[in-house]
């Protein structure tokens, strides 16, 4: 298996060099360059086999279990090199086959019924809120921020993101707004505070709901947070917003999601969906992310989303693609997480902390080098609902 692992790395890595220490103590270098080499250690032979057979899943598991250890450089340095190198290469026939198999069964993996959606959300979002406070901004925004300048802070970037959402929705005082996937309540509270709208926020996370309701109780804003699935929602809303939730819908439910938006939206209403997306054709969820981080989740191609929107009678009135903003957001989260990593270990354990470090580092590198972006899709029922230029957003 050593030869297979070495060949796989040699095919990927050109520069800088990686020194790989194998379980028998031998060292093999791949790549070249004068810069100090990264060094990783593979602890045991079973890990060699797993890395050779299913690298996308096995590397994350091995790091999480302490069976692959970065001894020189950081975990982010290693993943940044591997992901950027892989993006420049055609995948091997074996990796291509695995990806095809995952794509073929993705609807089964994303069987997000009401019950399964609740379970999948709890897996990630019902972690202790104090854990998320280790690395999120003060408002606990857990989605892509907007960085207009390199020196913009995370707090500033999240505030700018929220204000851009308010502007794109063109909310008027007194209107009714639905926030699908309302998280810890920060966006809903901002919408009510800055626009004078009445906001209903829905989430499937018990932990998030408790925080959101407590925050709302401290204000006199017209905000109501509920534990509810979007599919069971009734009523009529002038504006609908969904930020960082569509990734959990699942490919088999896209038409149902947009059908519900069309049903809930008034004739002159506006909806805005903010979601991670891929700039490549449809594919499958990374197996490590699907197994350990976001079960049932999927990052869509724009072609998949737009096809569902068109079939449900909605008009796409504006599209914006945010490039690299999520890489900067994840960088800030990763650095904050590492600064307080010992607290994460105390809350959970070392294995959990390694899993999250891998997730944050791999995600940052993927948004920096791979095909991941963020789509903001503005929707309406009528072509003339909004002004025909973006000036209203700027104002």
C-alpha positions as CSV (number, residue, x, y, z in Angstrom):
1,X,0.0,0.0,0.0
2,X,2.9,2.3,0.6
3,X,3.7,2.4,-3.2
4,X,0.0,3.3,-4.0
5,X,0.0,6.1,-1.4
6,X,3.3,7.4,-2.7
7,X,2.2,7.2,-6.3
8,X,-1.0,9.1,-5.5
9,X,0.8,11.9,-3.7
10,X,3.5,12.1,-6.4
11,X,0.8,12.5,-9.0
12,X,-0.7,15.4,-7.1
13,X,2.1,17.3,-5.5
14,X,4.7,19.1,-7.5
15,X,5.8,21.9,-5.2
16,X,6.5,22.3,-2.3
17,X,7.8,19.0,-1.1
18,X,6.1,16.7,1.3
19,X,8.1,14.3,3.4
20,X,6.0,11.3,4.2
21,X,7.0,9.0,7.1
22,X,5.4,5.5,6.7
23,X,4.5,3.1,9.4
24,X,7.8,1.2,9.0
25,X,9.7,4.4,9.8
26,X,10.9,4.9,6.2
27,X,10.7,8.4,4.7
28,X,9.7,9.3,1.1
29,X,9.6,12.8,-0.4
30,X,7.2,13.8,-3.0
31,X,7.3,17.1,-4.9
32,X,10.2,19.5,-5.1
33,X,11.3,23.0,-4.1
34,X,13.7,24.7,-1.8
35,X,11.2,25.7,0.8
36,X,11.1,23.7,4.0
37,X,9.1,20.6,3.3
38,X,5.8,19.7,5.0
39,X,6.1,16.5,6.9
40,X,3.2,14.0,7.6
41,X,3.4,10.7,9.4
42,X,1.1,7.7,8.7
43,X,0.9,5.8,11.9
44,X,-0.2,2.3,10.9
45,X,-0.6,0.1,7.8
46,X,-4.4,-0.1,7.8
47,X,-4.4,3.7,7.4
48,X,-2.2,3.3,4.3
49,X,-4.8,1.0,2.8
50,X,-7.6,3.3,3.5
51,X,-5.8,6.3,2.1
52,X,-5.1,4.4,-1.1
53,X,-8.7,3.1,-1.6
54,X,-10.8,6.1,-0.5
55,X,-8.6,9.2,0.1
56,X,-11.4,11.8,0.3
57,X,-12.9,10.0,3.3
58,X,-9.8,8.3,4.8
59,X,-7.6,11.4,5.2
60,X,-10.2,13.2,7.4
61,X,-10.8,10.1,9.5
62,X,-7.1,9.5,9.9
63,X,-6.4,13.0,11.0
64,X,-9.4,12.9,13.4
65,X,-8.2,9.6,14.9
66,X,-4.6,10.7,15.2
67,X,-3.5,8.1,12.6
68,X,-2.1,10.8,10.2
69,X,-0.1,13.5,12.0
70,X,1.3,16.7,10.5
71,X,4.8,17.0,12.1
72,X,6.1,20.0,10.1
73,X,3.8,22.8,8.9
74,X,0.1,23.0,9.8
75,X,-2.9,20.9,8.9
76,X,-4.1,23.8,6.9
77,X,-0.8,24.0,5.0
78,X,-1.1,20.3,4.1
79,X,-4.8,20.5,3.0
80,X,-4.2,23.7,1.1
81,X,-1.4,22.0,-0.9
82,X,-3.4,18.8,-1.5
83,X,-6.6,20.6,-2.5
84,X,-5.0,23.2,-4.7
85,X,-2.9,20.5,-6.4
86,X,-6.0,18.2,-6.9
87,X,-7.9,21.0,-8.5
88,X,-5.2,21.4,-11.2
89,X,-5.2,17.6,-12.0
90,X,-7.6,15.3,-13.6
91,X,-8.8,12.8,-11.0
92,X,-7.5,9.2,-11.2
93,X,-9.9,6.7,-12.8
94,X,-10.5,5.2,-9.3
95,X,-11.4,8.5,-7.7
96,X,-13.6,9.4,-10.7
97,X,-15.4,6.1,-10.3
98,X,-16.0,6.7,-6.6
99,X,-17.3,10.2,-7.3
100,X,-19.7,8.7,-9.9
101,X,-21.0,6.2,-7.5
102,X,-21.6,8.8,-4.8
103,X,-23.5,11.0,-7.4
104,X,-25.6,8.0,-8.4
105,X,-26.8,7.3,-4.9
106,X,-27.0,10.9,-3.7
107,X,-30.9,11.0,-3.6
108,X,-30.8,8.1,-1.2
109,X,-28.2,9.8,1.0
110,X,-30.3,13.0,0.9
111,X,-33.6,11.4,1.8
112,X,-34.6,14.4,3.9
113,X,-38.0,13.7,5.1
114,X,-39.4,15.8,8.0
115,X,-38.0,13.2,10.6
116,X,-34.6,12.8,8.9
117,X,-34.2,16.5,8.5
118,X,-34.7,17.0,12.2
119,X,-32.1,14.4,13.0
120,X,-29.6,15.8,10.5
121,X,-30.0,19.3,11.8
122,X,-29.6,18.1,15.4
123,X,-26.3,16.3,14.5
124,X,-24.6,19.6,13.7
125,X,-26.6,22.6,15.0
126,X,-27.6,21.1,18.4
127,X,-24.0,21.1,19.5
128,X,-23.5,23.4,22.5
129,X,-24.0,27.1,21.5
130,X,-21.0,27.9,23.6
131,X,-18.9,25.8,21.2
132,X,-20.0,28.0,18.3
133,X,-19.3,31.1,20.3
134,X,-15.6,30.0,20.3
135,X,-15.2,31.1,16.7
136,X,-18.3,33.0,15.4
137,X,-18.8,36.7,15.5
138,X,-20.7,38.3,18.3
139,X,-24.0,38.0,16.5
140,X,-23.4,34.2,15.8
141,X,-23.7,34.4,12.0
142,X,-22.8,30.9,10.7
143,X,-22.7,31.7,7.0
144,X,-20.6,33.5,4.5
145,X,-19.7,37.0,5.4
146,X,-18.9,39.8,3.0
147,X,-15.3,41.3,3.0
148,X,-15.1,44.5,0.9
149,X,-11.5,45.1,2.0
150,X,-8.6,42.8,3.2
151,X,-8.6,44.5,6.6
152,X,-12.4,44.1,7.2
153,X,-13.0,42.3,10.5
154,X,-15.3,39.3,10.8
155,X,-17.8,41.3,12.9
156,X,-17.8,44.1,10.2
157,X,-18.0,41.6,7.4
158,X,-21.1,39.8,8.9
159,X,-22.8,43.1,9.5
160,X,-22.2,44.2,5.9
161,X,-23.6,40.8,4.7
162,X,-26.8,41.3,6.7
163,X,-27.3,44.9,5.5
164,X,-26.8,43.7,1.9
165,X,-29.5,41.1,2.4
166,X,-31.8,43.8,3.8
167,X,-31.1,45.9,0.7
168,X,-31.7,43.1,-1.7
169,X,-35.1,42.2,-0.1
170,X,-36.2,45.9,-0.4
171,X,-38.2,45.5,2.8
172,X,-40.8,48.1,3.8
173,X,-41.9,48.9,7.3
174,X,-44.8,46.7,8.5
175,X,-44.2,44.0,5.9
176,X,-44.2,40.3,7.0
177,X,-40.9,38.5,6.6
178,X,-40.2,34.7,6.8
179,X,-36.7,33.6,7.7
180,X,-36.3,30.0,6.8
181,X,-33.4,28.5,8.8
182,X,-33.2,31.4,11.3
183,X,-30.2,30.0,13.3
184,X,-29.5,31.8,16.6
185,X,-31.8,34.7,15.5
186,X,-29.3,37.4,14.5
187,X,-30.5,37.9,11.0
188,X,-34.2,38.0,12.0
189,X,-33.5,40.5,14.7
190,X,-31.5,42.6,12.2
191,X,-34.3,42.5,9.6
192,X,-36.8,43.7,12.2
193,X,-34.6,46.4,13.6
194,X,-33.4,47.9,10.4
195,X,-36.5,47.6,8.3
196,X,-39.4,47.8,10.7
197,X,-40.8,44.5,9.4
198,X,-42.5,41.8,11.4
199,X,-40.3,38.7,11.2
200,X,-41.1,35.0,11.7
201,X,-38.0,32.8,12.0
202,X,-38.2,29.0,11.7
203,X,-35.5,26.4,12.6
204,X,-35.2,22.7,13.3
205,X,-32.5,23.2,16.0
206,X,-33.7,23.1,19.6
207,X,-30.4,24.7,20.7
208,X,-30.6,27.5,18.2
209,X,-34.2,28.2,19.0
210,X,-33.6,28.6,22.7
211,X,-30.9,31.2,22.1
212,X,-33.0,33.0,19.4
213,X,-36.1,33.2,21.6
214,X,-34.0,34.5,24.6
215,X,-32.5,37.2,22.4
216,X,-35.9,38.2,21.1
217,X,-37.3,38.4,24.6
218,X,-34.7,41.0,25.4
219,X,-36.1,43.4,22.7
220,X,-39.4,44.8,21.8
221,X,-39.0,43.9,18.2
222,X,-41.8,42.1,16.3
223,X,-39.9,38.8,15.9
224,X,-41.3,35.3,16.5
225,X,-39.0,32.3,16.4
226,X,-40.4,28.8,16.0
227,X,-39.3,25.1,15.8
228,X,-40.8,24.3,12.4
229,X,-40.0,22.7,9.1
230,X,-40.5,24.9,6.0
231,X,-42.8,22.3,4.5
232,X,-45.4,22.7,7.3
233,X,-45.4,26.5,7.2
234,X,-48.7,28.3,6.3
235,X,-49.6,31.9,5.8
236,X,-48.6,34.7,3.5
237,X,-45.4,36.7,3.5
238,X,-44.2,39.8,1.7
239,X,-40.6,38.8,1.9
240,X,-38.9,35.4,2.4
241,X,-35.2,34.9,3.1
242,X,-33.1,31.8,3.6
243,X,-29.4,32.0,4.4
244,X,-27.3,28.9,4.7
245,X,-30.3,26.5,4.9
246,X,-30.8,25.4,1.3
247,X,-27.6,23.2,1.5
248,X,-29.7,20.9,3.8
249,X,-32.8,20.6,1.5
250,X,-31.5,17.7,-0.7
251,X,-31.7,17.4,-4.5
252,X,-34.9,15.4,-4.3
253,X,-36.7,18.3,-2.6
254,X,-35.7,21.3,-4.6
255,X,-39.0,21.7,-6.4
256,X,-40.9,21.2,-3.1
257,X,-38.8,23.9,-1.5
258,X,-39.5,26.5,-4.2
259,X,-43.1,25.4,-4.5
260,X,-43.5,26.3,-0.8
261,X,-41.8,29.6,-1.3
262,X,-44.2,30.4,-4.2
263,X,-47.2,29.3,-2.1
264,X,-46.2,31.5,0.9
265,X,-45.1,34.6,-1.1
266,X,-47.5,37.3,-1.9
267,X,-48.0,38.3,-5.6
268,X,-45.7,41.3,-5.2
269,X,-43.4,39.5,-2.8
270,X,-39.6,39.0,-3.0
271,X,-37.6,36.0,-1.8
272,X,-33.8,35.7,-1.4
273,X,-31.9,32.4,-1.2
274,X,-28.3,32.5,0.0
275,X,-26.6,29.2,-0.5
276,X,-23.2,27.6,-1.0
277,X,-23.0,26.4,-4.6
278,X,-20.6,24.8,-7.0
279,X,-19.3,26.4,-10.2
280,X,-18.9,22.9,-11.7
281,X,-21.6,20.5,-12.9
282,X,-23.8,18.6,-10.4
283,X,-21.9,16.1,-8.2
284,X,-21.9,14.5,-4.8
285,X,-21.2,15.6,-1.2
286,X,-17.6,15.1,0.0
287,X,-17.8,11.8,2.0
288,X,-16.1,13.1,5.1
289,X,-18.5,16.1,5.3
290,X,-21.5,13.9,4.6
291,X,-20.6,11.4,7.3
292,X,-19.3,13.6,10.1
293,X,-20.3,17.2,9.6
294,X,-23.5,17.7,7.5
295,X,-25.4,14.4,7.0
296,X,-28.0,14.8,4.3
297,X,-26.4,18.0,3.0
298,X,-25.5,18.8,-0.6
299,X,-23.9,21.8,-2.4
300,X,-25.9,22.4,-5.6
301,X,-24.9,23.5,-9.0
302,X,-26.7,26.6,-10.3
303,X,-28.2,24.5,-13.1
304,X,-29.9,22.3,-10.5
305,X,-31.4,25.2,-8.6
306,X,-32.5,27.3,-11.5
307,X,-34.3,24.3,-13.1
308,X,-36.4,23.8,-9.9
309,X,-37.2,27.6,-9.7
310,X,-38.3,27.7,-13.3
311,X,-40.7,24.8,-12.8
312,X,-42.4,26.4,-9.8
313,X,-43.4,29.6,-11.5
314,X,-40.9,32.0,-9.9
315,X,-38.8,34.6,-11.7
316,X,-35.1,34.9,-11.0
317,X,-34.7,38.7,-10.7
318,X,-31.1,38.9,-9.6
319,X,-28.1,36.6,-9.2
320,X,-24.9,37.4,-7.4
321,X,-21.9,35.0,-7.0
322,X,-19.7,35.6,-4.0
323,X,-16.2,34.4,-4.8
324,X,-13.6,33.9,-2.1
325,X,-15.7,35.6,0.6
326,X,-16.4,32.3,2.3
327,X,-12.7,31.4,2.2
328,X,-12.0,34.6,4.2
329,X,-14.9,33.8,6.5
330,X,-13.6,30.3,7.1
331,X,-10.1,31.6,7.7
332,X,-11.4,33.9,10.4
333,X,-13.3,31.0,12.0
334,X,-10.4,28.6,11.8
335,X,-8.0,31.1,13.4
336,X,-10.4,31.9,16.2
337,X,-11.1,28.2,16.7
338,X,-7.4,27.4,17.0
339,X,-6.9,30.2,19.5
340,X,-9.5,28.6,21.7
341,X,-9.0,25.0,20.8
342,X,-8.3,23.9,24.3
343,X,-11.8,25.0,25.3
344,X,-13.3,22.9,22.5
345,X,-11.4,19.9,23.8
346,X,-12.7,20.6,27.3
347,X,-16.3,20.7,26.0
348,X,-16.0,17.6,24.0
349,X,-12.6,15.8,23.4
350,X,-9.4,15.8,21.4
351,X,-10.9,13.7,18.6
352,X,-13.8,16.1,18.2
353,X,-11.4,19.1,18.1
354,X,-9.3,17.4,15.4
355,X,-12.4,16.7,13.4
356,X,-13.5,20.4,13.5
357,X,-10.0,21.6,12.7
358,X,-10.0,19.4,9.6
359,X,-13.5,20.5,8.6
360,X,-12.6,24.2,8.9
361,X,-9.2,23.9,7.2
362,X,-10.4,21.7,4.3
363,X,-13.4,23.9,3.8
364,X,-11.3,27.1,3.6
365,X,-8.9,25.5,1.2
366,X,-11.8,24.2,-1.0
367,X,-13.4,27.7,-1.2
368,X,-10.0,29.1,-2.0
369,X,-8.9,26.7,-4.7
370,X,-11.8,24.4,-5.7
371,X,-15.2,25.0,-7.3
372,X,-17.1,26.3,-4.3
373,X,-18.8,29.7,-4.3
374,X,-21.9,31.3,-2.8
375,X,-25.0,32.1,-4.7
376,X,-27.5,34.8,-3.8
377,X,-30.7,34.3,-5.8
378,X,-33.4,37.0,-5.7
379,X,-36.8,35.7,-6.7
380,X,-40.3,37.1,-7.4
381,X,-43.5,36.2,-9.0
382,X,-43.7,39.2,-11.3
383,X,-41.1,40.8,-13.5
384,X,-42.1,44.3,-12.4
385,X,-42.0,43.7,-8.6
386,X,-38.7,45.5,-8.1
387,X,-36.9,48.4,-9.9
388,X,-35.2,47.5,-13.1
389,X,-31.7,48.6,-11.9
390,X,-29.7,47.8,-8.7
391,X,-29.8,51.4,-7.5
392,X,-32.3,50.6,-4.8
393,X,-29.8,48.1,-3.3
394,X,-27.1,50.7,-3.3
395,X,-29.3,53.3,-1.6
